[in-house]
Amino acid sequence: MLSPRTLWNAPCRVGLCCVAAIGLNLLPTTKTMSELNDPRVFFAAERTLLAWNRTSLTLMAFGFVIERFGLFVRILLPQQNTASAFWIGLGFILLGALAAVMAVSQYRKVLRTLKPIEIPTGYRSGFGVFVNLMVATLGLALVVYLVLDAHIVGG
């Protein structure tokens, strides 16, 4: 066991707290996520994936509302330039699609660190991944539709 004096005098490249945590076996040194052998770790990862799914849907909905509000303003005030609302709305939709894809990537990384005992027998973990990838795909389809619609309506 390391003494506080040894930790204080140790050359520190990462930070004293990290050195102390490694020396006291507080940080895991293996690639596994946990040593609990508990399926709750898996379900926590799945809840996080679904939370990111809600976040991506919210970002896309907000982007769509911004883009459509620009259209509404253009109808009420034809001389008003609403291009910024269009591009900001598309940005939010793309950000939502990116969030869905990144959530899937992170979820798969976490699943690779779990041991088979931590995943309930017979449980299919692919449905959450499928839903997130479909949300991302539909978000990209929405962006394509809005760009084509703006091009057709705009001239």
C-alpha positions in Angstrom: 0.0 0.0 0.0 1.3 3.5 -0.8 1.7 6.0 1.9 0.7 9.6 1.5 4.4 10.6 1.6 5.2 8.3 -1.2 2.3 9.7 -3.3 3.4 13.2 -2.6 7.0 12.6 -3.7 6.0 10.5 -6.7 6.7 12.1 -10.2 3.3 13.2 -11.4 2.5 13.2 -15.1 -1.2 12.6 -14.8 -2.1 14.2 -11.6 -1.8 13.4 -7.9 -5.3 12.2 -7.5 -5.0 9.8 -10.4 -1.7 8.4 -9.1 -3.3 8.0 -5.7 -6.3 6.3 -7.2 -4.2 3.9 -9.2 -1.9 3.2 -6.3 -4.9 2.5 -4.0 -6.6 0.3 -6.7 -9.5 2.7 -7.0 -9.3 2.9 -10.8 -9.9 -0.2 -12.9 -6.8 -1.4 -14.8 -8.6 -3.9 -17.0 -10.8 -3.3 -20.0 -14.0 -4.5 -18.2 -16.5 -2.0 -17.1 -17.2 -3.5 -13.7 -16.6 -6.4 -11.5 -20.1 -6.5 -10.2 -21.5 -9.3 -12.4 -24.7 -7.4 -12.2 -27.2 -6.9 -15.1 -28.0 -3.5 -13.7 -24.9 -2.1 -15.3 -26.2 -3.2 -18.7 -29.6 -1.7 -18.0 -28.0 1.6 -17.0 -26.2 1.6 -20.3 -29.5 1.0 -22.1 -31.2 3.8 -20.2 -28.4 6.1 -21.2 -28.8 5.1 -24.9 -32.6 5.8 -24.7 -31.9 9.2 -23.0 -29.7 10.1 -25.9 -32.5 9.0 -28.2 -34.9 11.4 -26.5 -32.2 14.1 -26.8 -31.7 13.5 -30.5 -35.4 13.6 -31.2 -35.8 16.8 -29.2 -32.9 18.5 -31.2 -34.5 17.4 -34.4 -38.0 18.6 -33.4 -36.5 21.9 -32.3 -34.7 22.3 -35.6 -37.9 21.5 -37.5 -39.8 24.1 -35.6 -37.2 26.7 -36.2 -37.2 25.9 -39.9 -41.0 26.0 -40.2 -41.1 29.2 -38.2 -38.9 30.8 -40.8 -41.4 29.7 -43.5 -44.3 31.1 -41.4 -42.4 34.5 -41.1 -41.8 34.4 -44.9 -45.5 34.0 -45.5 -46.5 36.9 -43.2 -43.6 39.2 -44.2 -42.5 38.3 -47.8 -39.8 41.0 -47.7 -38.2 39.4 -44.6 -35.1 37.2 -45.2 -35.5 33.9 -43.4 -32.5 32.0 -44.7 -30.8 32.1 -41.3 -33.8 30.2 -39.7 -33.6 27.6 -42.5 -29.9 26.9 -41.9 -30.1 27.0 -38.1 -33.1 24.6 -38.2 -31.1 22.2 -40.5 -28.2 22.5 -38.1 -30.3 21.4 -35.2 -31.7 18.5 -37.2 -28.2 17.4 -38.2 -27.0 17.7 -34.6 -29.8 15.4 -33.5 -28.9 12.8 -36.1 -25.3 13.0 -35.1 -26.3 12.6 -31.4 -28.2 9.4 -32.3 -25.3 7.9 -34.2 -22.8 8.8 -31.5 -25.1 7.3 -28.8 -25.1 4.0 -30.7 -21.3 4.1 -30.9 -20.9 4.8 -27.2 -23.5 2.1 -26.3 -21.6 -0.5 -28.4 -18.3 0.4 -26.7 -19.9 -0.1 -23.3 -21.4 -3.4 -24.3 -18.0 -4.7 -25.4 -16.7 -4.1 -21.9 -19.4 -6.1 -20.2 -19.1 -9.8 -19.3 -21.7 -12.2 -20.6 -23.1 -12.7 -17.1 -23.9 -8.9 -16.9 -26.3 -9.2 -19.9 -29.5 -11.1 -19.1 -29.9 -14.4 -20.9 -32.1 -14.1 -24.0 -32.3 -10.3 -23.9 -32.0 -8.7 -27.3 -29.9 -5.5 -27.0 -30.2 -4.6 -30.6 -33.6 -2.9 -30.6 -32.4 0.3 -28.9 -29.6 0.5 -31.5 -32.0 -0.1 -34.3 -34.3 2.7 -33.1 -31.5 5.2 -32.7 -30.1 4.4 -36.2 -33.6 4.8 -37.7 -34.0 8.2 -35.9 -30.7 9.3 -37.4 -31.7 8.0 -40.9 -35.1 9.7 -40.7 -33.4 12.9 -39.5 -31.1 12.9 -42.5 -34.1 12.2 -44.8 -35.9 15.2 -43.2 -32.9 17.4 -44.0 -32.9 16.2 -47.6 -36.6 16.8 -47.9 -36.3 20.3 -46.4 -33.4 21.2 -48.8 -35.3 19.9 -51.8 -38.5 21.6 -50.7 -36.7 25.0 -50.2 -35.1 24.6 -53.6 -38.4 23.8 -55.4 -40.4 26.6 -53.5 -37.6 29.1 -53.6 -36.9 28.9 -57.3 
